[in-house]
Amino acid sequence: MNVGELVLISLALALDAATYAFAYGLALRERRRVSALLLAATVGVFQAGMPLLGYMGGLGLRAAVQAWGQWLVFGVFVALGGSVIYKAWWGKEEEQSMSPLGVAGLALVGLATSMDAFVVGICMALGHVIGEQLSAAQLAAAVCVIGATTFAAALSFFYLSALLHRLPERLLQTLAGAVLVALGVNALC
């Protein structure tokens, strides 16, 4: 198993989740500690699970995921970002502060940020990344490294966003929404 390649892939896969966590951390004002842990755990679990599913699914599912995966990511992020911007400017005063994500929101974010990890899992099964024919222990180690890296990055970026909390809340929410929309557009590119 190529450990250097695994670390680089883990960092690359963690970027979407870390960017989302940063954007959400900009706008969220209540229950920050619990929300940060739930968000980081969710994206970490999804990032660990998707390569495993991709590995087990193999080549047959690759074409289907490539055909619609980026559109799912685009739709989720544009909808979330648009909602944040709308609430910041046109929502009721008590609605303007973002609330912690519910179970459905966490699942959507986990899925949207981990679609590329599914394709990485397929490539792992084909022997194109990390090494030829991974043993069960190597596969387990790879998915744990990917999940742990994503968890740490999302948690770090969520709290890093607090450095900007002195700015007006409406501006931060608009910035958070714009980052989410940009993530969605990036998925199409």
C-alpha positions as CSV (number, residue, x, y, z in Angstrom):
1,M,0.0,0.0,0.0
2,N,1.4,3.4,-1.0
3,V,1.0,5.4,2.3
4,G,2.1,8.8,0.7
5,E,-0.6,8.4,-2.0
6,L,-3.2,7.5,0.7
7,V,-2.4,10.7,2.7
8,L,-2.6,12.9,-0.4
9,I,-5.9,11.4,-1.5
10,S,-7.3,11.7,2.1
11,L,-6.4,15.4,2.2
12,A,-7.9,16.0,-1.3
13,L,-11.1,14.2,-0.3
14,A,-11.4,16.2,2.9
15,L,-11.4,19.6,1.1
16,D,-15.1,19.8,0.2
17,A,-16.1,18.8,3.7
18,A,-13.7,21.2,5.3
19,T,-14.9,24.0,3.0
20,Y,-18.5,23.3,3.9
21,A,-17.6,23.1,7.6
22,F,-15.9,26.5,7.3
23,A,-18.9,28.1,5.6
24,Y,-21.3,26.6,8.1
25,G,-19.1,27.7,11.0
26,L,-19.2,31.3,9.6
27,A,-23.0,31.5,10.0
28,L,-23.9,29.2,12.8
29,R,-24.3,31.0,16.2
30,E,-26.0,28.5,18.5
31,R,-24.9,25.0,19.7
32,R,-21.6,25.4,18.0
33,R,-19.7,22.7,19.9
34,V,-22.3,20.0,19.3
35,S,-22.9,21.0,15.7
36,A,-19.2,21.0,14.9
37,L,-18.8,17.5,16.3
38,L,-21.9,16.2,14.6
39,L,-20.9,17.7,11.3
40,A,-17.3,16.5,11.5
41,A,-18.4,13.0,12.5
42,T,-21.0,12.8,9.7
43,V,-18.7,13.9,6.9
44,G,-15.9,11.7,8.3
45,V,-18.2,8.6,8.4
46,F,-19.4,9.3,4.9
47,Q,-15.9,9.9,3.6
48,A,-14.8,6.6,5.1
49,G,-17.9,4.6,4.0
50,M,-18.0,5.8,0.4
51,P,-14.6,4.4,-0.7
52,L,-15.6,1.1,1.0
53,L,-18.8,1.0,-1.0
54,G,-17.0,2.0,-4.2
55,Y,-14.4,-0.7,-3.6
56,M,-17.1,-3.3,-3.1
57,G,-19.3,-2.0,-5.9
58,G,-16.5,-2.1,-8.5
59,L,-16.6,-1.0,-12.1
60,G,-20.4,-1.6,-12.7
61,L,-21.5,1.4,-10.7
62,R,-18.8,3.8,-11.9
63,A,-20.7,5.0,-15.0
64,A,-23.9,5.6,-13.1
65,V,-22.2,7.7,-10.5
66,Q,-20.2,9.7,-13.0
67,A,-23.4,10.5,-14.9
68,W,-25.4,12.1,-12.0
69,G,-23.0,12.5,-9.1
70,Q,-21.9,16.0,-9.9
71,W,-25.5,17.1,-10.4
72,L,-26.5,15.8,-7.0
73,V,-23.6,17.7,-5.4
74,F,-24.5,20.8,-7.4
75,G,-28.1,20.7,-6.4
76,V,-27.5,20.1,-2.7
77,F,-24.9,22.9,-2.3
78,V,-26.8,25.5,-4.4
79,A,-30.0,24.8,-2.5
80,L,-28.2,25.1,0.9
81,G,-26.2,28.2,-0.2
82,G,-29.3,29.9,-1.6
83,S,-31.3,29.1,1.5
84,V,-28.6,30.7,3.7
85,I,-28.4,33.8,1.5
86,Y,-32.2,34.1,1.4
87,K,-32.5,33.9,5.2
88,A,-29.7,36.4,5.7
89,W,-31.4,39.1,3.6
90,W,-35.1,38.3,3.4
91,G,-35.9,36.0,6.3
92,K,-37.6,37.0,9.4
93,E,-35.4,38.5,12.1
94,E,-35.6,35.4,14.3
95,E,-34.9,33.2,11.2
96,Q,-31.7,35.0,10.2
97,S,-29.5,33.1,12.6
98,M,-28.6,29.7,11.2
99,S,-29.7,26.7,13.3
100,P,-27.8,23.4,13.7
101,L,-28.3,20.9,10.9
102,G,-30.9,18.2,11.5
103,V,-30.4,14.5,10.6
104,A,-31.6,15.0,7.0
105,G,-29.4,18.0,6.5
106,L,-26.3,16.2,7.9
107,A,-27.0,13.2,5.6
108,L,-27.3,15.4,2.5
109,V,-24.1,17.1,3.4
110,G,-22.3,13.8,4.1
111,L,-23.5,12.4,0.8
112,A,-22.7,15.5,-1.3
113,T,-19.2,15.9,0.1
114,S,-18.4,12.2,-0.4
115,M,-19.4,11.4,-4.0
116,D,-15.8,11.7,-5.1
117,A,-14.7,9.3,-2.4
118,F,-17.0,6.6,-3.9
119,V,-15.1,6.9,-7.2
120,V,-11.8,6.7,-5.3
121,G,-13.1,3.4,-3.9
122,I,-13.8,2.1,-7.3
123,C,-10.3,3.1,-8.4
124,M,-8.9,1.4,-5.3
125,A,-10.7,-1.8,-6.4
126,L,-9.2,-1.6,-9.8
127,G,-5.7,-1.0,-8.4
128,H,-5.3,2.5,-9.8
129,V,-4.7,4.2,-6.5
130,I,-2.9,3.3,-3.3
131,G,-1.7,0.0,-4.7
132,E,-2.6,-3.3,-6.2
133,Q,-5.0,-5.8,-4.6
134,L,-5.4,-4.4,-1.1
135,S,-5.8,-6.8,1.7
136,A,-8.8,-6.4,4.1
137,A,-6.5,-4.9,6.7
138,Q,-5.1,-2.4,4.2
139,L,-8.5,-1.5,3.0
140,A,-9.7,-0.9,6.6
141,A,-6.6,1.2,7.3
142,A,-7.2,3.3,4.1
143,V,-10.9,4.0,4.9
144,C,-10.0,4.9,8.5
145,V,-7.3,7.3,7.4
146,I,-9.7,8.9,4.9
147,G,-12.4,9.2,7.5
148,A,-10.1,10.5,10.3
149,T,-8.5,13.1,8.0
150,T,-11.9,14.4,6.9
151,F,-13.2,14.5,10.5
152,A,-10.1,16.5,11.6
153,A,-10.2,18.9,8.7
154,A,-13.9,19.6,9.0
155,L,-13.6,20.2,12.8
156,S,-10.6,22.4,12.3
157,F,-12.1,24.5,9.6
158,F,-15.4,24.9,11.5
159,Y,-13.6,26.4,14.4
160,L,-11.2,28.4,12.2
161,S,-14.2,30.3,10.8
162,A,-14.7,31.8,14.3
163,L,-11.8,34.1,13.6
164,L,-14.2,36.0,11.3
165,H,-17.1,36.3,13.7
166,R,-16.5,39.9,14.5
167,L,-17.9,40.8,11.0
168,P,-21.6,41.5,10.7
169,E,-23.7,38.4,10.8
170,R,-25.6,39.2,7.6
171,L,-22.3,39.5,5.7
172,L,-21.0,36.2,7.2
173,Q,-24.2,34.4,6.2
174,T,-24.0,35.8,2.7
175,L,-20.3,34.7,2.5
176,A,-21.3,31.2,3.8
177,G,-24.0,30.9,1.2
178,A,-21.8,32.1,-1.6
179,V,-19.1,29.5,-0.6
180,L,-21.7,26.7,-0.7
181,V,-23.0,27.8,-4.1
182,A,-19.4,27.9,-5.4
183,L,-18.9,24.4,-4.1
184,G,-21.9,23.3,-6.1
185,V,-20.7,25.1,-9.3
186,N,-17.3,23.6,-8.8
187,A,-18.9,20.1,-8.8
188,L,-20.1,20.7,-12.3
189,C,-16.7,21.9,-13.5
